[in-house]
Amino acid sequence: MDASRFNRTADILKVLGHPVRLCIVHGLVKQETCNVSYIQSCLNIPQSTVSQHMSKLKSAGIIEGTRKGLEIVYRVVDEDAFKIIETLYPGCK
């Protein structure tokens, strides 16, 4: 048994355990990439709240951002998180 694998999965599940973060990652899997303004408008919550959740997702290594001009575009980079979303929401992509 590889305990580190279980620990990593548990960490991902903890981060995804918040409904807003789960929604953000689901949206990123579905759209492939988007910026904070788009995410904020979809969720109808303050941009500062979205940014806090994005920060937790980045710290966990689930998403990463790439600068494109004046904006940063985010995408899911953790394969396990991607698989979790696809399992929870089949056909979301």
C-alpha positions in Angstrom: 0.0 0.0 0.0 1.4 3.4 -1.0 0.3 5.8 1.7 1.6 8.8 -0.1 -0.9 8.2 -2.9 -3.7 8.1 -0.5 -2.5 11.2 1.3 -2.4 13.1 -2.0 -5.9 12.0 -3.0 -7.2 13.0 0.5 -5.6 16.4 0.1 -7.2 16.9 -3.3 -10.6 15.8 -1.9 -10.2 18.3 1.1 -9.6 21.2 -1.3 -12.5 20.1 -3.6 -14.7 19.6 -0.6 -15.9 23.3 -0.7 -18.8 23.9 -3.1 -17.3 27.0 -4.7 -13.9 25.3 -5.3 -15.7 22.2 -6.7 -17.7 24.4 -9.0 -14.6 26.3 -10.1 -12.7 23.1 -11.0 -15.8 21.6 -12.7 -16.1 24.8 -14.8 -12.4 24.7 -15.7 -12.7 21.0 -16.8 -15.7 21.9 -18.8 -14.3 25.1 -20.4 -10.7 23.9 -20.4 -9.5 27.5 -19.5 -11.0 30.7 -18.2 -10.1 33.8 -16.3 -11.2 35.0 -12.8 -13.7 37.6 -14.2 -15.5 34.9 -16.2 -15.6 32.6 -13.2 -16.8 35.4 -10.9 -19.6 36.3 -13.3 -20.7 32.6 -13.5 -20.7 32.1 -9.8 -22.2 35.6 -9.0 -19.9 36.1 -6.0 -17.3 38.8 -5.3 -14.1 38.6 -7.3 -12.1 38.7 -4.0 -13.9 35.5 -2.9 -13.1 33.8 -6.2 -9.5 34.8 -5.9 -9.3 33.3 -2.4 -10.6 30.0 -3.6 -8.3 30.1 -6.7 -5.4 30.7 -4.4 -6.2 27.5 -2.4 -6.6 25.5 -5.6 -3.2 26.8 -6.9 -1.5 26.1 -3.6 -2.8 22.5 -3.8 -1.4 22.2 -7.3 -4.8 21.5 -8.8 -4.8 24.5 -11.1 -2.3 26.9 -12.7 -2.5 30.2 -14.4 -0.9 31.5 -17.5 -0.6 35.1 -18.3 -2.2 36.1 -21.6 -1.8 39.9 -22.1 -3.4 41.6 -19.2 -5.3 38.6 -17.9 -4.4 35.3 -16.3 -6.1 32.2 -17.8 -6.5 29.2 -15.5 -6.7 25.5 -16.2 -6.7 22.2 -14.3 -3.3 20.6 -14.2 -3.8 17.8 -11.6 -4.8 14.6 -13.4 -6.4 13.1 -10.3 -8.5 16.2 -9.7 -9.5 16.0 -13.4 -10.5 12.4 -13.0 -12.5 13.1 -9.8 -14.5 15.8 -11.6 -15.1 13.5 -14.6 -16.3 10.8 -12.2 -18.6 13.0 -10.3 -20.0 14.7 -13.4 -19.8 12.3 -16.3 -19.7 14.0 -19.7 -18.9 17.4 -18.3 -16.2 17.9 -20.9 
